[in-house]
């Protein structure tokens, strides 16, 4: 029914009940749809003056509608239903905004995590390169040290032989104290040459690796990456909760449907 549709719109717009009735009855009259008996009564009462008849009919029609308890209840229920719908709509909008912000926050954290992962990958490559360079430098230094050690041993051997010859000569001359001194020096030189050897490459490379690992920002990056990952998992595990919609159906909607049927006779209009 058009009247109820218009009244429902006005109830949802929270217009005053009486203003809504005047507006809708005026639309009925302008469309040539009236209650024939009431129109005839107004026409006689106003001496067939159309303007006065029209005004009288509208006043009487609105007065009768205002006395209808069913119509008042209908408007009240429709207005309440409109409030429920508006509350549900606002709740849905708030939920969608919260969900959008939640997803945006996750995306931002995912972007940060990806950047950190790229930095970790770059750092691993750089660390590997530094280790290889350090190992190569160490092996080169060790090679030089080995060569120097060989030269030192040869020198010590030469000095030892020379001292042995001198010691032999002194012994022949029966200078026993000097013999003891020279043999002591000879023994010291031989033992010293035996202990001159460079460190093993494995132990030195291991120390280089430990030094590089302790100075590398890898640990810091990995810790930061773990923190971001935990934040993402926490956000994904706690999404915004959607508020349950207000129940505006059931008995209330059924009652509105019943009232529409009851009000139908009030709008059985005739064309004039």
Protein Blocks (a to p, Z undefined) as FASTA:
>chain_A
ZZlmmmmmmmmnopafklmmmmmmmmmmmnopacfklmmmmmmmnoopaklmmmmmmmmm
mmmmmmpmklmmmmmmmmmmmmmmmmmmmmmmmmmmmmmmmmmmmmmmmmmmmmmmmmmm
mmmmmmmmmmmmmmmmmmmmmmmmmmmmmmmmmmmmmmmmmmmmmmmmmmmnopaklmmm
mmmmmmmmmmmmmmgccddfklmmmmmmmmmmmmpcklmmmmmmmmmmmmmmmmmmmccd
ddddddfehjllmmmmmmmmmmmmmmmccdZZ
